[in-house]
Amino acid sequence: MIPTIYSEKFLSDYMTVDCENPDRISSIFSEIQDIVQFTKPAPCEVSDLLLCHSETIIKLVMKDKTVYETARLAAGGAIKAAEIALETPSFALIRPPGHHAGYNFNGGFCFFNNMTIAIMNLFSRGFISDALVVDIDLHYGNGTYDIVKEDKRITFRNIDAFSRDEFFRQLNEALQDASSFDIVGCSAGFDTYVRDWGSLLFTRDYREIAGMLISCNPHTFAILEGGYYIPDLGINVRSFLEGMQGHCL
């Protein structure tokens, strides 16, 4: 079973846009609970936030207690997933998403950058010396790029395709040297689905994507970013996790 980070607190109905709602998490949870091993996260420390964000942004998020507490827990969940990935592949079923949160800005339903906080936490403890981040979400991970653009330890590759074939071509290219990194983090957005905003990928494709990731580097963790077509979101994440599991045997 794939270790999966989850907390009922991610179902909090905090202030955000309608499409980024608790049903996203509950729909995934109900679909995957028989094939994963759930682990509860702890909130990240403020010192972890400061590795990636300005005090100004942190204080801004603090103004809404529910948002702040949930976002800290999501970042802590990403850290936990990254820790587990040092031994075995993992997935973080977390909310809010993070890849649009930069050093001194946030947006796109994101408050703190879960992915970069997790990577920077591992760096700060001396667990890794380099990392590859692959963003497969429909939208560009502008926040992630903003934080890592001058950090030579982190390679950031964003998949930006307009067809299914182009998506897999770009992903294959992005993973060519994945085995050389200490860890691979995947910002896993499912809004590329044919019935979601991106209209690119089928459910079975997420299994193949995960298989490609794990076969290139078993020290891989994925964290939930986008995905808004709730009727099929759970089966798409399940397909992804089955792809991870199939390459862990």
MARVEXVEX-136985 format. One line per field, with one value per residue: residue number from 1; residue in three letters; chain; x, y, z of N, C-alpha, C, O in turn. Coordinates in steps of 0.05 Angstrom, whole numbers. Layout:
MARVEXVEX-136985
k (NUM_...)
r (ALA_...)
c (A_...)
nx (X_...)
ny (Y_...)
nz (Z_...)
cax (X_...)
cay (Y_...)
caz (Z_...)
cx (X_...)
cy (Y_...)
cz (Z_...)
ox (X_...)
oy (Y_...)
oz (Z_...)
end
This chain:
MARVEXVEX-136985
k (1_2_3_4_5_6_7_8_9_10_11_12_13_14_15_16_17_18_19_20_21_22_23_24_25_26_27_28_29_30_31_32_33_34_35_36_37_38_39_40_41_42_43_44_45_46_47_48_49_50_51_52_53_54_55_56_57_58_59_60_61_62_63_64_65_66_67_68_69_70_71_72_73_74_75_76_77_78_79_80_81_82_83_84_85_86_87_88_89_90_91_92_93_94_95_96_97_98_99_100_101_102_103_104_105_106_107_108_109_110_111_112_113_114_115_116_117_118_119_120_121_122_123_124_125_126_127_128_129_130_131_132_133_134_135_136_137_138_139_140_141_142_143_144_145_146_147_148_149_150_151_152_153_154_155_156_157_158_159_160_161_162_163_164_165_166_167_168_169_170_171_172_173_174_175_176_177_178_179_180_181_182_183_184_185_186_187_188_189_190_191_192_193_194_195_196_197_198_199_200_201_202_203_204_205_206_207_208_209_210_211_212_213_214_215_216_217_218_219_220_221_222_223_224_225_226_227_228_229_230_231_232_233_234_235_236_237_238_239_240_241_242_243_244_245_246_247_248_249)
r (MET_ILE_PRO_THR_ILE_TYR_SER_GLU_LYS_PHE_LEU_SER_ASP_TYR_MET_THR_VAL_ASP_CYS_GLU_ASN_PRO_ASP_ARG_ILE_SER_SER_ILE_PHE_SER_GLU_ILE_GLN_ASP_ILE_VAL_GLN_PHE_THR_LYS_PRO_ALA_PRO_CYS_GLU_VAL_SER_ASP_LEU_LEU_LEU_CYS_HIS_SER_GLU_THR_ILE_ILE_LYS_LEU_VAL_MET_LYS_ASP_LYS_THR_VAL_TYR_GLU_THR_ALA_ARG_LEU_ALA_ALA_GLY_GLY_ALA_ILE_LYS_ALA_ALA_GLU_ILE_ALA_LEU_GLU_THR_PRO_SER_PHE_ALA_LEU_ILE_ARG_PRO_PRO_GLY_HIS_HIS_ALA_GLY_TYR_ASN_PHE_ASN_GLY_GLY_PHE_CYS_PHE_PHE_ASN_ASN_MET_THR_ILE_ALA_ILE_MET_ASN_LEU_PHE_SER_ARG_GLY_PHE_ILE_SER_ASP_ALA_LEU_VAL_VAL_ASP_ILE_ASP_LEU_HIS_TYR_GLY_ASN_GLY_THR_TYR_ASP_ILE_VAL_LYS_GLU_ASP_LYS_ARG_ILE_THR_PHE_ARG_ASN_ILE_ASP_ALA_PHE_SER_ARG_ASP_GLU_PHE_PHE_ARG_GLN_LEU_ASN_GLU_ALA_LEU_GLN_ASP_ALA_SER_SER_PHE_ASP_ILE_VAL_GLY_CYS_SER_ALA_GLY_PHE_ASP_THR_TYR_VAL_ARG_ASP_TRP_GLY_SER_LEU_LEU_PHE_THR_ARG_ASP_TYR_ARG_GLU_ILE_ALA_GLY_MET_LEU_ILE_SER_CYS_ASN_PRO_HIS_THR_PHE_ALA_ILE_LEU_GLU_GLY_GLY_TYR_TYR_ILE_PRO_ASP_LEU_GLY_ILE_ASN_VAL_ARG_SER_PHE_LEU_GLU_GLY_MET_GLN_GLY_HIS_CYS_LEU)
c (A_A_A_A_A_A_A_A_A_A_A_A_A_A_A_A_A_A_A_A_A_A_A_A_A_A_A_A_A_A_A_A_A_A_A_A_A_A_A_A_A_A_A_A_A_A_A_A_A_A_A_A_A_A_A_A_A_A_A_A_A_A_A_A_A_A_A_A_A_A_A_A_A_A_A_A_A_A_A_A_A_A_A_A_A_A_A_A_A_A_A_A_A_A_A_A_A_A_A_A_A_A_A_A_A_A_A_A_A_A_A_A_A_A_A_A_A_A_A_A_A_A_A_A_A_A_A_A_A_A_A_A_A_A_A_A_A_A_A_A_A_A_A_A_A_A_A_A_A_A_A_A_A_A_A_A_A_A_A_A_A_A_A_A_A_A_A_A_A_A_A_A_A_A_A_A_A_A_A_A_A_A_A_A_A_A_A_A_A_A_A_A_A_A_A_A_A_A_A_A_A_A_A_A_A_A_A_A_A_A_A_A_A_A_A_A_A_A_A_A_A_A_A_A_A_A_A_A_A_A_A_A_A_A_A_A_A_A_A_A_A_A_A_A_A_A_A_A_A)
nx (17_9_39_1_-11_-58_-111_-171_-178_-167_-214_-236_-278_-255_-244_-245_-243_-301_-293_-250_-260_-281_-302_-269_-228_-255_-279_-236_-213_-253_-249_-198_-185_-180_-133_-89_-44_-59_-30_-26_-13_31_28_70_128_136_187_196_162_188_232_216_181_164_161_120_80_68_47_2_-29_-38_-79_-128_-150_-168_-153_-98_-83_-99_-69_-16_-18_-24_26_58_41_62_116_120_107_151_193_180_187_241_250_208_160_109_47_13_-47_-71_-94_-100_-78_-11_25_22_38_86_150_138_85_18_-35_-84_-114_-77_-36_11_72_71_104_157_168_170_215_256_257_279_330_348_356_396_385_381_417_405_348_293_237_176_124_60_11_-45_-37_16_69_80_92_125_169_185_206_248_281_333_362_409_408_360_321_272_217_166_107_78_32_-7_-32_-47_-5_38_42_61_109_137_139_169_217_228_240_287_337_323_337_385_378_370_319_252_201_132_87_24_-26_-93_-125_-116_-147_-194_-247_-242_-214_-170_-175_-144_-121_-135_-166_-135_-85_-62_-44_-2_31_47_74_117_144_159_189_232_255_254_252_208_157_89_46_-20_-46_-81_-146_-211_-257_-301_-334_-302_-253_-233_-226_-187_-143_-138_-122_-72_-45_-47_-12_35_40_44_95_125_129)
ny (-24_45_95_147_214_245_282_295_347_373_378_424_480_530_600_608_599_573_525_500_462_426_377_358_332_294_263_238_211_172_139_117_93_38_21_46_67_106_164_211_280_330_399_444_480_550_565_532_553_602_587_590_632_702_743_778_754_709_732_755_710_691_722_699_651_597_586_593_553_507_510_508_456_428_439_414_362_353_355_309_270_275_260_205_188_182_131_101_107_158_193_255_272_328_394_465_471_486_506_555_593_639_668_719_725_700_659_634_596_580_583_574_546_482_442_465_478_427_405_442_435_383_394_429_396_364_318_310_328_347_359_342_373_360_386_370_392_427_481_529_523_574_596_558_560_613_610_573_587_609_573_527_475_453_428_449_428_440_414_431_424_416_374_304_269_305_318_270_265_310_297_250_270_306_270_244_247_235_195_211_246_261_260_261_305_309_354_341_353_344_368_364_327_296_312_355_421_420_381_338_287_217_173_126_145_170_129_111_156_159_110_120_159_132_89_115_140_115_144_181_229_251_306_331_378_414_397_389_367_337_289_249_254_224_172_182_197_149_116_139_126_71_63_80_42_-5_-4_-10_-60)
nz (0_-15_23_48_61_103_131_168_176_129_105_120_114_92_74_6_-66_-100_-130_-107_-62_-2_-20_-59_-32_0_-40_-63_-20_-7_-51_-52_-4_6_-16_4_56_108_138_189_186_216_234_196_219_235_221_178_140_132_104_52_44_51_110_106_73_103_150_127_112_163_182_174_212_204_151_156_194_167_120_141_160_113_88_126_116_66_77_109_71_37_71_79_27_22_34_11_-43_-39_-24_-18_5_7_26_29_-42_-69_-110_-134_-99_-84_-64_-43_-54_-63_-91_-139_-110_-73_-14_18_-7_-15_-38_-44_8_32_5_19_73_78_57_97_139_122_93_38_-22_-71_-115_-157_-184_-213_-246_-261_-265_-297_-299_-299_-252_-223_-173_-149_-185_-176_-124_-127_-169_-167_-139_-142_-127_-137_-189_-232_-270_-313_-340_-398_-439_-500_-521_-514_-531_-534_-481_-457_-484_-466_-411_-411_-428_-387_-346_-359_-333_-282_-246_-224_-183_-113_-93_-120_-130_-144_-167_-168_-207_-227_-263_-316_-338_-384_-377_-345_-336_-371_-411_-433_-415_-402_-352_-347_-361_-318_-287_-319_-318_-264_-260_-295_-266_-217_-237_-257_-212_-149_-103_-96_-86_-87_-89_-79_-124_-168_-196_-210_-229_-198_-199_-223_-200_-157_-180_-216_-184_-157_-199_-210_-161_-164_-205_-181_-141_-171_-189_-145_-128)
cax (0_24_35_-13_-15_-86_-124_-198_-177_-166_-242_-245_-291_-244_-251_-231_-262_-320_-284_-229_-276_-275_-311_-246_-213_-272_-284_-211_-211_-271_-242_-171_-179_-174_-108_-68_-40_-61_-14_-34_10_33_32_97_136_139_214_194_150_207_251_206_163_170_145_96_60_61_29_-23_-45_-45_-103_-151_-140_-174_-136_-70_-79_-101_-46_7_-21_-18_55_69_36_81_142_118_109_179_208_174_198_269_250_189_143_87_28_1_-74_-71_-109_-100_-55_10_45_20_48_114_164_125_58_3_-57_-92_-124_-54_-28_39_81_76_126_183_172_179_243_274_259_298_356_356_364_418_376_386_435_392_320_279_209_162_96_43_-15_-52_-27_45_76_95_102_148_191_194_222_272_295_362_373_421_403_333_314_243_208_137_96_59_26_-34_-43_-38_21_58_45_79_135_150_144_191_241_233_249_310_359_310_351_409_371_365_290_235_174_113_63_5_-52_-110_-142_-110_-166_-210_-272_-235_-207_-149_-185_-121_-114_-155_-160_-113_-60_-50_-29_23_48_59_93_141_158_171_209_256_268_236_250_189_132_71_27_-43_-49_-107_-165_-236_-281_-304_-345_-281_-227_-224_-217_-162_-122_-134_-106_-45_-34_-43_12_57_41_52_124_138_130)
cay (0_70_113_171_233_254_291_305_377_383_382_450_497_557_619_605_598_550_500_488_457_401_354_347_314_272_245_222_193_149_122_105_84_10_15_62_68_134_174_238_300_351_425_453_502_576_565_519_573_623_577_594_655_726_748_793_735_692_747_759_686_688_737_680_629_571_583_590_527_486_512_498_427_418_440_393_337_351_348_281_253_276_243_177_182_175_102_89_127_167_212_273_281_353_418_476_466_505_513_583_610_646_678_743_727_675_662_609_579_570_602_567_528_457_427_476_476_400_401_458_422_361_407_441_374_349_292_309_348_359_350_348_378_358_397_360_407_441_509_533_526_599_600_541_572_638_603_556_595_615_552_507_448_444_430_451_423_443_403_451_411_422_349_281_260_324_315_247_271_328_284_232_287_316_249_231_244_234_176_223_264_247_257_273_314_313_369_325_364_326_385_358_306_302_325_378_445_416_364_325_260_197_162_107_159_177_105_111_178_151_89_132_173_114_73_132_144_105_164_200_235_267_321_340_406_418_375_401_352_319_262_230_261_201_149_191_195_121_106_148_111_43_65_81_16_-26_-3_-13_-89)
caz (0_-16_46_40_83_102_156_164_177_102_97_131_94_95_53_-19_-88_-98_-142_-90_-39_13_-35_-74_-14_8_-63_-67_4_-9_-73_-49_23_8_-29_15_85_115_159_196_186_237_220_194_236_222_210_152_122_127_84_25_42_66_134_98_63_126_167_113_115_191_189_174_229_192_128_165_206_147_102_155_161_86_85_142_103_44_90_117_47_28_90_73_1_25_36_-7_-55_-22_-36_2_-1_24_16_2_-59_-63_-130_-143_-77_-87_-40_-32_-64_-66_-110_-151_-89_-58_7_22_-28_-1_-50_-38_37_37_-5_35_99_76_55_122_158_110_83_10_-33_-95_-119_-182_-181_-238_-243_-282_-264_-321_-297_-293_-224_-221_-146_-145_-200_-162_-100_-133_-194_-163_-122_-160_-117_-146_-218_-235_-297_-314_-364_-409_-465_-511_-530_-498_-541_-526_-451_-451_-495_-447_-386_-415_-430_-360_-328_-371_-314_-255_-228_-213_-161_-87_-90_-140_-121_-166_-162_-183_-213_-243_-280_-344_-346_-408_-369_-329_-352_-390_-433_-445_-407_-393_-326_-348_-365_-292_-279_-334_-308_-238_-266_-306_-244_-198_-250_-260_-186_-128_-81_-107_-72_-102_-72_-94_-131_-178_-202_-202_-239_-174_-204_-231_-188_-141_-196_-228_-164_-152_-222_-205_-139_-173_-221_-162_-128_-190_-193_-119_-122)
cx (17_19_23_-19_-43_-94_-152_-199_-175_-194_-253_-256_-281_-251_-233_-252_-278_-309_-263_-243_-270_-283_-288_-232_-230_-277_-259_-209_-228_-263_-216_-166_-172_-147_-84_-66_-39_-43_-22_-9_9_37_62_103_138_167_214_183_171_229_242_190_172_152_119_73_50_41_2_-41_-54_-71_-128_-142_-145_-156_-107_-65_-80_-77_-20_6_-15_12_68_64_55_109_142_121_137_197_205_187_228_272_232_171_118_70_17_-26_-80_-87_-104_-76_-34_27_43_28_78_126_148_97_44_-21_-64_-100_-102_-46_2_47_90_100_153_189_182_208_263_278_279_326_366_365_386_411_381_405_424_364_310_249_196_133_79_15_-20_-38_3_49_92_106_126_173_202_212_248_289_325_376_383_417_377_329_284_235_178_127_74_52_-3_-46_-33_-10_43_63_65_107_151_157_168_218_249_245_274_332_348_325_375_404_365_336_276_209_156_90_41_-22_-67_-130_-135_-130_-185_-237_-267_-226_-188_-156_-163_-119_-138_-147_-136_-86_-46_-34_-2_42_62_80_119_157_173_193_235_270_248_233_233_165_116_52_4_-42_-77_-123_-192_-261_-286_-315_-324_-254_-216_-213_-191_-138_-117_-117_-77_-31_-29_-18_37_61_51_82_140_141_156)
cy (25_87_139_189_245_262_300_335_389_387_409_468_526_574_616_604_572_524_486_482_430_376_341_326_289_252_227_202_168_130_107_91_54_2_30_58_97_141_203_256_317_377_431_475_528_578_552_538_594_613_584_620_678_728_762_774_717_706_752_735_682_703_721_655_601_566_578_563_504_486_503_467_415_418_418_365_332_343_318_262_253_259_213_169_175_144_89_110_134_188_229_282_305_375_440_468_488_517_541_603_614_658_701_747_700_681_635_588_569_592_598_546_501_442_438_475_448_395_417_447_400_372_416_420_356_322_288_331_361_347_358_351_378_366_388_372_421_469_510_537_551_604_583_552_596_631_589_566_601_594_529_478_436_449_429_448_423_432_422_442_418_397_327_272_279_323_293_251_290_314_265_247_298_296_235_227_242_216_188_240_248_243_271_280_320_330_358_339_346_342_382_337_315_316_349_401_439_399_349_295_243_186_143_121_166_153_104_132_170_129_100_146_153_97_89_138_136_125_187_204_253_281_331_370_410_393_382_388_330_292_241_234_237_178_157_189_165_109_114_131_81_42_65_53_-6_-26_-4_-43_-101)
cz (0_8_36_63_80_130_150_165_149_90_107_108_97_71_29_-41_-87_-109_-125_-63_-26_-2_-51_-57_-7_-15_-67_-44_1_-31_-69_-23_26_-4_-17_45_94_139_164_197_212_222_218_214_221_209_183_132_113_108_55_22_59_91_127_89_86_144_154_115_143_198_189_188_216_168_137_177_186_128_115_157_134_81_102_130_80_55_98_93_36_45_83_47_1_27_16_-19_-37_-36_-13_-8_17_10_37_-15_-55_-86_-141_-121_-80_-62_-27_-44_-62_-84_-121_-131_-70_-38_13_1_-15_-12_-41_-8_44_29_12_63_99_73_82_142_146_99_53_1_-58_-98_-146_-175_-209_-233_-266_-282_-291_-322_-289_-263_-219_-193_-140_-160_-186_-139_-107_-155_-191_-145_-140_-151_-127_-175_-220_-264_-297_-341_-374_-438_-473_-524_-513_-506_-532_-496_-445_-462_-476_-421_-389_-416_-402_-341_-338_-351_-285_-236_-214_-189_-135_-82_-113_-127_-145_-156_-180_-185_-232_-260_-310_-355_-368_-401_-350_-347_-375_-414_-448_-440_-398_-365_-326_-351_-339_-281_-293_-324_-283_-242_-277_-284_-226_-212_-255_-234_-164_-105_-91_-89_-89_-83_-90_-99_-141_-185_-192_-213_-218_-180_-210_-218_-172_-157_-210_-209_-158_-175_-218_-183_-147_-190_-203_-150_-146_-195_-167_-112_-130)
ox (38_-5_34_-30_-51_-86_-157_-218_-180_-197_-276_-244_-296_-262_-209_-275_-270_-315_-259_-237_-256_-271_-288_-225_-221_-279_-262_-202_-219_-270_-212_-145_-160_-139_-62_-84_-19_-40_-25_12_-11_49_78_85_140_170_230_192_171_244_259_185_186_131_98_50_26_21_-19_-65_-76_-84_-148_-126_-127_-146_-94_-45_-65_-67_-3_27_-2_23_87_80_63_123_162_134_147_215_224_196_238_294_239_166_108_78_11_-28_-91_-92_-105_-55_-38_41_60_25_93_113_145_87_57_-26_-52_-94_-107_-48_17_30_112_116_170_212_200_224_283_299_296_345_389_381_394_428_384_409_433_358_318_237_204_119_83_-3_-1_-30_12_35_116_128_146_195_227_232_268_310_340_399_368_422_374_334_271_245_165_137_54_63_-20_-67_-13_7_64_85_83_126_174_178_185_238_272_259_283_345_363_325_385_422_357_328_286_196_164_75_39_-39_-56_-150_-146_-128_-191_-247_-286_-231_-189_-145_-163_-116_-158_-124_-120_-65_-22_-15_18_66_86_101_140_182_197_213_256_295_227_214_243_154_126_44_9_-38_-96_-113_-197_-284_-276_-307_-327_-235_-192_-193_-174_-117_-94_-99_-59_-8_-10_-3_57_84_66_93_164_154_160)
oy (26_93_152_180_254_251_313_347_413_397_415_469_544_565_620_610_552_503_462_496_414_354_317_304_267_228_204_178_146_106_86_79_46_-21_28_47_111_125_219_249_318_378_424_488_528_590_559_540_602_630_584_629_675_716_757_777_712_695_754_737_671_696_728_639_585_544_560_550_485_465_490_454_394_398_406_347_309_327_304_242_232_245_198_147_164_133_68_131_116_199_219_298_303_375_434_460_507_536_549_627_595_658_702_769_679_703_615_564_553_616_618_530_498_431_424_472_445_384_406_449_397_361_412_427_337_305_266_351_382_326_379_334_394_354_397_364_427_478_493_553_549_616_592_553_600_645_594_554_598_598_514_460_412_471_410_462_407_439_427_451_424_399_330_267_270_327_297_242_285_319_264_238_299_303_215_206_248_222_177_249_225_223_290_263_334_321_364_338_334_331_396_330_339_331_362_399_452_403_348_279_253_189_144_109_167_157_98_128_173_129_91_143_156_90_78_140_149_122_210_185_270_269_339_386_410_371_383_396_307_273_217_220_232_167_139_180_157_93_98_123_69_22_53_43_-24_-46_0_-50_-125)
oz (13_14_17_83_59_150_129_156_146_68_103_86_105_51_30_-36_-75_-98_-128_-43_-38_3_-57_-67_-8_-11_-75_-49_6_-29_-80_-19_45_-2_-27_58_88_158_145_207_226_201_235_224_196_188_166_109_90_97_37_-1_79_92_139_98_88_152_167_120_148_218_202_177_216_165_126_170_187_120_102_155_133_70_93_133_75_43_93_94_27_35_81_44_-18_22_4_-6_-23_-57_9_-27_38_-14_61_-4_-39_-81_-157_-125_-79_-41_-3_-45_-60_-92_-114_-134_-53_-43_14_-7_-6_4_-32_0_61_44_20_74_117_84_89_161_158_96_44_16_-66_-86_-157_-162_-226_-216_-289_-297_-306_-343_-273_-250_-212_-191_-128_-149_-184_-134_-93_-160_-210_-137_-152_-166_-127_-186_-211_-282_-283_-362_-360_-457_-457_-537_-499_-488_-524_-487_-429_-451_-470_-410_-371_-405_-395_-322_-326_-351_-266_-212_-194_-175_-136_-69_-125_-115_-163_-138_-204_-167_-250_-270_-326_-379_-371_-417_-341_-371_-396_-436_-472_-459_-389_-356_-309_-344_-338_-267_-280_-322_-280_-230_-270_-283_-221_-199_-257_-234_-161_-89_-94_-79_-104_-63_-112_-80_-126_-180_-168_-207_-221_-167_-204_-223_-173_-150_-216_-216_-154_-169_-223_-187_-138_-190_-209_-149_-137_-203_-166_-92_-126)
end
